[in-house]
């Protein structure tokens, strides 16, 4: 550069230019705030997922202990019943309404526990 060259340039409307710069700075700050909120949400989500994994591991350990406490014959018969019910669900259902039995026998405690265990397992599978 030569000494005689202009180093400054004249701005035609300095107030409008200043207003545009300030508005763009304002929008940038708003976007940074939104980005910061998103980062905080991601961090919280990561922590919750980590906590959920810990709970799932704990539940799986407890389920394994529960399975160990049940007799193997009960578990095997339950697995067979479950397979049968799944194959029935897959087959086409008849359009005829089923007759309702007058008095249904109450399920035993073991059956109730098996049903609850099946519900819990299905929920666990849907989570993973």
C-alpha positions as CSV (number, residue, x, y, z in Angstrom):
1,X,0.0,0.0,0.0
2,X,1.1,3.4,-0.7
3,X,0.8,6.1,1.8
4,X,-1.7,8.1,-0.2
5,X,-4.3,5.3,-0.4
6,X,-7.5,5.6,1.6
7,X,-7.7,3.3,4.6
8,X,-11.2,4.1,5.5
9,X,-14.4,3.8,3.5
10,X,-17.4,6.0,4.0
11,X,-20.7,4.2,5.0
12,X,-23.7,5.8,3.4
13,X,-26.2,5.2,6.2
14,X,-24.3,4.4,9.4
15,X,-27.4,4.1,11.6
16,X,-29.1,1.6,9.4
17,X,-25.9,-0.4,9.0
18,X,-25.4,-0.3,12.8
19,X,-29.0,-1.5,13.3
20,X,-28.5,-4.4,10.9
21,X,-25.3,-5.5,12.7
22,X,-27.0,-5.3,16.1
23,X,-30.1,-7.2,14.8
24,X,-27.8,-9.9,13.4
25,X,-25.9,-10.1,16.7
26,X,-29.2,-10.4,18.5
27,X,-30.3,-13.3,16.3
28,X,-26.9,-15.0,16.8
29,X,-27.2,-14.8,20.6
30,X,-30.8,-16.2,20.4
31,X,-29.5,-19.1,18.3
32,X,-26.6,-19.7,20.7
33,X,-29.1,-19.8,23.6
34,X,-31.2,-22.4,21.7
35,X,-28.2,-24.4,20.9
36,X,-27.2,-24.4,24.6
37,X,-30.6,-25.6,25.6
38,X,-30.3,-28.4,23.1
39,X,-26.9,-29.4,24.5
40,X,-28.4,-29.5,28.0
41,X,-31.3,-31.6,26.8
42,X,-28.9,-34.0,25.1
43,X,-26.8,-34.3,28.2
44,X,-29.9,-35.0,30.4
45,X,-31.1,-37.6,27.8
46,X,-27.7,-39.3,27.9
47,X,-27.8,-39.4,31.7
48,X,-31.3,-40.8,31.7
49,X,-30.4,-43.5,29.1
50,X,-27.4,-44.4,31.2
51,X,-29.6,-44.7,34.3
52,X,-32.2,-46.8,32.3
53,X,-29.5,-49.2,31.2
54,X,-28.5,-49.7,34.9
55,X,-32.1,-50.4,35.8
56,X,-32.5,-52.8,32.9
57,X,-29.3,-54.7,34.0
58,X,-30.7,-54.8,37.6
59,X,-34.1,-56.1,36.3
60,X,-32.4,-58.8,34.2
61,X,-30.4,-59.9,37.2
62,X,-33.5,-60.1,39.3
63,X,-35.3,-62.0,36.5
64,X,-32.5,-64.5,36.3
65,X,-32.7,-65.0,40.1
66,X,-36.5,-65.5,39.8
67,X,-36.1,-68.0,37.0
68,X,-33.6,-69.9,39.2
69,X,-36.1,-70.0,42.0
70,X,-38.9,-71.5,39.8
71,X,-38.8,-75.2,39.0
72,X,-37.5,-76.0,35.5
73,X,-40.7,-77.9,34.7
74,X,-42.8,-74.9,35.3
75,X,-40.7,-72.7,33.1
76,X,-40.7,-75.4,30.3
77,X,-44.4,-75.8,30.4
78,X,-44.9,-72.0,30.4
79,X,-42.6,-71.7,27.3
80,X,-44.7,-74.4,25.5
81,X,-48.0,-72.6,26.4
82,X,-46.6,-69.3,25.2
83,X,-45.5,-70.9,21.8
84,X,-49.0,-72.4,21.4
85,X,-50.7,-69.1,22.2
86,X,-48.4,-67.3,19.7
87,X,-49.2,-69.7,16.9
88,X,-52.9,-69.3,17.7
89,X,-52.6,-65.6,17.4
90,X,-50.9,-65.9,14.1
91,X,-53.7,-68.0,12.6
92,X,-56.8,-66.4,11.1
93,X,-59.5,-65.8,13.7
94,X,-63.0,-67.0,13.0
95,X,-65.7,-64.3,12.6
96,X,-68.1,-66.2,14.8
97,X,-68.5,-64.8,18.3
98,X,-67.3,-67.1,21.0
99,X,-69.6,-68.4,23.6
100,X,-69.0,-67.0,27.1
101,X,-68.7,-69.7,29.8
102,X,-70.9,-69.2,32.8
103,X,-68.3,-69.6,35.5
104,X,-64.6,-69.3,34.9
105,X,-62.4,-71.0,37.4
106,X,-60.0,-68.7,39.2
107,X,-56.4,-69.0,38.1
108,X,-54.0,-70.3,40.6
109,X,-51.3,-68.2,42.2
110,X,-48.7,-69.8,40.1
111,X,-50.6,-69.0,36.9
112,X,-51.0,-65.4,38.0
113,X,-47.3,-65.1,38.7
114,X,-46.5,-66.6,35.3
115,X,-48.8,-64.1,33.6
116,X,-47.2,-61.2,35.5
117,X,-43.7,-62.6,34.5
118,X,-44.8,-62.8,30.9
119,X,-46.1,-59.2,31.0
120,X,-42.8,-58.0,32.5
121,X,-40.7,-59.9,29.9
122,X,-42.8,-58.5,27.0
123,X,-42.3,-55.0,28.4
124,X,-38.6,-55.6,28.7
125,X,-38.4,-56.8,25.1
126,X,-40.2,-53.7,24.0
127,X,-37.7,-51.5,25.8
128,X,-34.7,-53.0,24.2
